[in-house]
Amino acid sequence: MTEKKAYPLRINADVLAAAQRWADDELRSLNAQIEYVLRDALRKAGRLPRPTTDKESKS
């Protein structure tokens, strides 16, 4: 299981409110929505390592 770390975040109130509405629409917590958006942006930018698949780990 991946380790989770707490990180205090300063964020503009309007951005926070918009993110909360988005999270509500997606049936996620605000924390999960922020992590989802960050992970998606990192993946698209090629900044996250590719997850190893079962086939790759057996080779």
C-alpha positions in Angstrom: 0.0 0.0 0.0 1.2 3.5 -0.9 2.2 5.7 2.0 0.1 8.8 2.5 1.6 12.1 3.8 -0.2 15.1 5.1 0.6 18.4 3.5 -0.9 21.8 4.5 -2.2 23.6 1.5 -2.9 27.4 1.2 -5.4 27.9 -1.6 -7.6 30.7 -2.8 -11.1 30.6 -1.4 -12.7 30.7 -4.9 -10.5 27.9 -6.2 -11.3 25.8 -3.0 -15.1 26.3 -3.5 -14.9 25.4 -7.2 -12.9 22.3 -6.3 -15.4 21.3 -3.6 -18.3 21.6 -6.1 -16.3 19.5 -8.6 -15.6 16.9 -5.9 -19.3 16.8 -5.0 -20.3 16.3 -8.6 -17.8 13.4 -8.9 -18.9 11.9 -5.5 -15.4 12.3 -4.1 -14.0 14.0 -1.0 -12.2 17.3 -1.6 -9.0 15.6 -0.7 -9.5 12.7 -3.2 -10.5 15.2 -5.9 -7.3 17.3 -5.4 -5.2 14.1 -5.5 -7.1 12.9 -8.6 -6.5 16.2 -10.5 -2.8 16.3 -9.5 -2.2 12.7 -10.4 -3.9 13.2 -13.8 -1.8 16.3 -14.5 1.4 14.6 -13.5 0.5 11.5 -15.6 -0.2 13.7 -18.7 3.1 15.6 -18.1 5.0 12.3 -17.9 6.0 13.0 -14.3 4.7 9.8 -12.8 6.4 6.5 -13.2 4.3 3.9 -15.1 2.7 1.4 -12.8 4.2 -2.1 -13.2 1.7 -4.6 -14.6 1.6 -8.3 -13.4 3.1 -9.3 -16.8 6.1 -6.9 -16.5 6.9 -8.0 -13.0 7.0 -11.7 -14.0 9.4 -11.1 -17.0 
